[in-house]
Amino acid sequence: MTKIHKDEEIWKNADLEKGKGSYGAVYKARDIRTSKLVAIQVISLTEGEEGYEEIRGEIEMLQQCSNPNVVRYLGSYQGEEYLWIVIGARQP
């Protein structure tokens, strides 16, 4: 799993929740280093290991995709309680 720097100073407006999925919430944020919009999926690891292997498989698939019709995987970070998956956000 690729690691990203999980420092709140990197993400601007990361508190703007855009949706919820089966595994967690998705937030829209801006990477202050590049000014690019990103989507951050935050997945709770404390709710059991159900689906964990499926999520790891999704990350591996995203890492290998290079299709313009598939969102770009930018990285992930696993903390004690949460897994963050960062992907490119669609530009408005």
Backbone hydrogen bonds, N-H to C=O, Kabsch-Sander energy under -0.5 kcal/mol:
donor,donor_aa,acceptor,acceptor_aa,energy
4,I,76,S,-0.7
6,K,4,I,-0.8
7,D,5,H,-1.4
10,I,7,D,-2.6
11,W,7,D,-0.7
12,K,10,I,-0.5
12,K,30,R,-2.5
16,L,13,N,-1.5
16,L,28,K,-0.6
17,E,15,D,-1.3
18,K,26,V,-3.3
19,G,26,V,-1.3
21,G,24,G,-3.2
25,A,42,V,-1.2
26,V,19,G,-3.0
27,Y,40,I,-2.7
28,K,16,L,-2.2
29,A,38,V,-2.5
30,R,12,K,-1.8
31,D,36,K,-2.6
32,I,10,I,-3.1
32,I,30,R,-0.7
34,T,31,D,-0.7
35,S,31,D,-2.9
36,K,31,D,-0.5
38,V,29,A,-2.8
39,A,87,I,-3.0
40,I,27,Y,-3.0
41,Q,39,A,-0.6
41,Q,85,I,-3.0
42,V,25,A,-2.8
42,V,40,I,-0.6
43,I,41,Q,-0.6
43,I,83,L,-3.0
44,S,23,Y,-0.7
45,L,81,E,-3.7
46,T,81,E,-0.7
48,G,45,L,-0.6
52,Y,49,E,-1.9
55,I,51,G,-2.4
56,R,52,Y,-2.4
57,G,53,E,-2.2
58,E,54,E,-2.0
59,I,55,I,-2.4
60,E,56,R,-2.4
61,M,57,G,-2.2
62,L,58,E,-2.6
63,Q,59,I,-2.3
64,Q,60,E,-1.1
64,Q,61,M,-0.5
65,C,61,M,-1.1
70,V,67,N,-2.0
73,Y,62,L,-0.5
74,L,86,V,-3.0
75,G,86,V,-1.3
76,S,2,T,-1.2
77,Y,84,W,-2.1
79,G,77,Y,-0.6
79,G,82,Y,-3.1
83,L,43,I,-2.5
84,W,77,Y,-3.0
85,I,41,Q,-2.3
86,V,75,G,-3.1
87,I,39,A,-2.7
87,I,85,I,-0.5
88,G,72,R,-2.8
89,A,37,L,-1.5
